[in-house]
Amino acid sequence: MAILKLEDGTLQTDIKRIAQELEPLDIHLNRWVVADQPQLQSLLAQDSLNEDEKERVLKALNGYFQQLQQTVGYQTRDLMVMHPGGV
């Protein structure tokens, strides 16, 4: 679930509205389904990940990264774990 908190304190949870808010900043929001990967869901539900777990997440999402390489020329990737409990 995506949550965007605006400067005025408004919370946006609708993915289309979040994308509209981010577009003027040249930020493009993609939503990728991971429901068919229970191990990945388990990792993403954690508050934090160690380096091995982060690498497992990156490998599980490698197909999406390859798509971005081909469509918009991405060369590298990184992973930032953001969990609602940490906000």
N, C-alpha and C positions, 0 to 999 in steps of 0.2 A: 504494500500500500504506500502510495506517495502522499506526503503531507508537505505543503508549502505554507510557511508563516510569512505573511506580508508585513510591511513596515507598520501598518496601522493595527496589527494584531490579528487581523482576519486569517483564519485557517482555510486553505483550499485543499480538498481531497479529491476532487474530480480531475482525472488525468488530463482531459482536454483543456480544462480551465488553467491547470498548472502549466501546460505547454504554451498556452496563449500568454501567460504572464512572463514566461522565460524567453519567448521568441525575440522580443526587442533587445535582449541581452546577447543574442546570437547563440543561445543555448537550445539545443535540440533534444527533446526528451523522447526516449524510446522505452517501450514496455515489452519485456521479454518474458515469456511463460517458462516457468521452471517446475510447474506442477507435476510433470511426469518424471521428475528426478527426486525421489524421497530423500536420498542422502544429501543432496544439495539443499533442499528445504531445511533439513535438520541443521546444517552448518549456518545457513542464513538466519535461523531463528536465535542463534547464540548472541550474547551481548558483545563478545569479542572473539577474535580468531588468532591462532598462532600462525607463524609463517607457513607451515606445512598445510594448514587448513585453508589459508588464503590461496595457496598455489592450487589446491584441489578445486576451489571455486573457479579460479581463472581457467583451469583446464576444462571444467564442465561447461563453461560459457564460451569456449574457444570458437565454436561455430559462428556465434554472433560477432566475435572479433574479426574473424575471417571475412564476414560479410561487410563489415565496416572498412576493412582494408581494401576490398574490391570496389566499394561504392564511393568512398570519400577519402581513400588514401591513408588511413590510419597506419602508423608505423610501430607504435608501442602502446602498452596498456598498463594500467595499475589498478589496484583495488583499495577502496576506502570503505570500511565497514561503518555504517551509520545505523544506530539502533535507537528506536524511540525511547527506550529506558535511559539512554545516555544524554538525552536533550535536557 
